Amino acid sequence: MEEKTKAGACLHAVVHGRVQGVNFRYYTTRTAQRLGLTGWVGNRWDGTVETVAEGPREALDEFRAFLHQGSPSAFVQQVDEHWKTPTGEFNHFGVRYL
């Protein structure tokens, strides 16, 4: 239970636009790791990128801002966001192959 409360919050997001083939997952992973978040990011079959991140709310707010901006070559059109209760199930942040 202690691990779950340590996570603080959980953000589940789906990013739409030109977000595949532009190093979006790489920059997302680096940003999450720099912020001390745990979770994953992955390309979806429909051309979007999905991510789940857990950590302190302040760090997740900065991560959320990154998702709206994207990597240097990305063009983000829309971000669908859902705040959830953290599970504490993640030990690190990495790429997941969906």
C-alpha positions as CSV (number, residue, x, y, z in Angstrom):
1,M,0.0,0.0,0.0
2,E,2.9,2.4,0.7
3,E,4.0,2.2,-2.9
4,K,0.6,3.2,-4.2
5,T,0.3,6.3,-2.1
6,K,3.9,7.3,-3.1
7,A,2.8,7.5,-6.8
8,G,0.5,10.5,-6.0
9,A,-1.5,10.5,-9.3
10,C,-1.8,8.7,-12.6
11,L,-2.3,10.2,-16.1
12,H,-3.5,8.1,-19.0
13,A,-3.3,10.0,-22.3
14,V,-3.7,9.3,-26.0
15,V,-1.9,11.8,-28.3
16,H,-3.2,12.5,-31.8
17,G,-1.4,14.1,-34.7
18,R,1.9,13.3,-36.4
19,V,3.3,11.5,-33.4
20,Q,4.6,8.2,-34.9
21,G,8.0,8.1,-36.7
22,V,9.1,11.4,-35.1
23,N,10.9,10.1,-32.0
24,F,7.8,10.8,-29.9
25,R,8.3,7.7,-27.7
26,Y,12.0,8.5,-27.2
27,Y,11.3,12.1,-26.0
28,T,8.3,10.9,-23.9
29,T,10.5,8.3,-22.2
30,R,13.3,10.8,-21.5
31,T,10.9,13.4,-20.2
32,A,9.2,10.9,-17.9
33,Q,12.5,9.6,-16.6
34,R,13.8,13.1,-16.0
35,L,10.7,13.9,-13.9
36,G,11.0,10.6,-11.9
37,L,7.7,9.1,-13.3
38,T,6.9,5.5,-13.8
39,G,4.7,3.9,-16.5
40,W,4.9,3.4,-20.3
41,V,4.4,4.8,-23.7
42,G,3.5,3.0,-26.9
43,N,2.4,3.4,-30.5
44,R,-1.1,2.4,-31.3
45,W,-2.3,0.8,-34.5
46,D,-4.4,3.9,-35.4
47,G,-1.4,6.2,-35.5
48,T,-1.8,7.7,-32.0
49,V,0.6,7.3,-29.1
50,E,-0.7,6.1,-25.7
51,T,0.9,6.6,-22.4
52,V,0.3,5.9,-18.7
53,A,2.4,7.8,-16.1
54,E,2.4,7.8,-12.3
55,G,4.2,10.1,-9.9
56,P,3.8,13.4,-8.1
57,R,1.0,15.6,-9.5
58,E,3.5,18.5,-10.1
59,A,5.7,16.2,-12.3
60,L,2.7,14.9,-14.1
61,D,1.5,18.4,-14.9
62,E,4.9,19.0,-16.5
63,F,4.7,15.7,-18.4
64,R,1.2,16.6,-19.6
65,A,2.5,19.9,-20.9
66,F,5.2,18.0,-22.8
67,L,2.6,15.7,-24.4
68,H,0.7,18.8,-25.8
69,Q,4.0,20.0,-27.3
70,G,5.6,16.7,-28.4
71,S,9.0,16.0,-29.8
72,P,10.7,18.5,-32.1
73,S,9.4,16.8,-35.3
74,A,5.9,16.0,-34.0
75,F,2.7,17.9,-34.6
76,V,0.2,17.3,-31.8
77,Q,-3.4,17.9,-32.7
78,Q,-5.1,16.7,-29.6
79,V,-4.5,15.0,-26.3
80,D,-7.2,12.9,-24.7
81,E,-6.4,12.8,-20.9
82,H,-7.8,10.8,-18.1
83,W,-6.7,11.1,-14.5
84,K,-6.9,7.9,-12.6
85,T,-6.0,6.5,-9.2
86,P,-2.4,5.3,-9.3
87,T,-1.8,1.6,-8.9
88,G,1.9,1.6,-8.0
89,E,2.5,-1.3,-10.4
90,F,5.3,0.3,-12.4
91,N,9.0,0.3,-11.4
92,H,10.3,2.4,-14.2
93,F,9.2,4.2,-17.4
94,G,9.7,2.5,-20.7
95,V,8.4,1.7,-24.2
96,R,5.6,-0.8,-24.4
97,Y,4.8,-2.5,-27.7
98,L,1.1,-2.6,-28.2
